[in-house]
């Protein structure tokens, strides 16, 4: 899985490309946790290039969310498509994440 990084001020924006599914979720999770340690939790996951997620991806995202919550933070997601948002809503997981329309809005949320 390709995951690009873009530094915006003190915030790192991670952008995974492709579906978040069983074969790639562990790589995604490790990359996010590494970024968490390096950025003191100031990062955003840009979901604009993720067409769908499976149940293992949801578990991985919850693992990251749980790790962030230890420091009083919430995983920030942006630009999730309708399918991903519906999955989060249907599984009652949407409330575990902060959602933003785009990366700029998510980055500004740290101010």
N, C-alpha and C positions, 0 to 999 in steps of 0.2 A: 504494500500500500504506500502510495506517495503521500507524504504529509509535509506541506510547505510551511515555512515560518516567516512571519513578517513582524518586525519590531515597530511598534507605534508608540513613541515616547517610552514610558516605563512598562508598557503592556505588550506581551507577546501574543500574536494572533496565529493560531494553528489552524491549517486548512487541510483536512483529510480529503482525498479524492477517491471516489468509488464507494460502493456499499460497505457499511460496517456490519460485517458478518463473521461467523465462526472462524474462518481462516485468518482473519486480519485483526480481530479485536484485541488480542493480547499485545500485539505490536503497538496498536493505537494507545492502549491503556498505559503501557510502559513509557511511551513517548510523552503522554500527558503528565504522568507522575514525575518524570524527569524534568519537564518544564515547570511543574508546580514547585519543585525543590529549587530550581534556578531562578524563578521569577517571584518568589514569595507569594504565590497565588495570584499574581496579576497576569492572567492570561484569559483568552477567549477562544472558543472552538467555533470556527466558521464552518457551518454545515451546508453551505451553498452547493458544494460539489458531491454531497452524499445523497444518492437517490432513495435509499431505504436502509433500515436497520433491522436486525433480527433480535431474538430474545437474548442471545449471548452478548450482543452489543449493548442492550439495555442494562444487563447485569454489570458489564464493564463500566458503563457510564455511571451507574449507581455506586460502584466501588470508588471511582474518582470523586463523586459527589460526597460520599462518606468521608473520604480523606480530607477534602476541603472543609467539611463541616467541623472537623476537629479544631480548625483554626478560625472558626466562626465565619467561613466564607461559603459561597454558593458557586457551583459550576455555571459559567455564563456561556450560553449558546447563541449564535446569531444565524440568520438567513436560512433557517431550516425550512425545507419545502413542506407543502401541505401533507404529504404522505407521512413524513417523519413526525410532524406535529400531531397528526391524528393518532399515530401509534403511541406517542407519549400521553395523549389525552385518554385514549382507550385503556391504557394500562395504569392509569392514575399516577403516572410518574412525572407529569409536567410540572407539578408544584415543587419538585426537587431541583429544578433548574431555573435560572433566570433567562428569559428569551428576549432577544432584540432583533429588530428588522435587519440591521446591517452591522458590520464590524465597527464602524465609526461610533454608532450609538452605544455599542457594548464597551468600547474603549473609554468613552466619555463617562460611563457609569462608575469608573474608578476614581473620578475627580471628586 
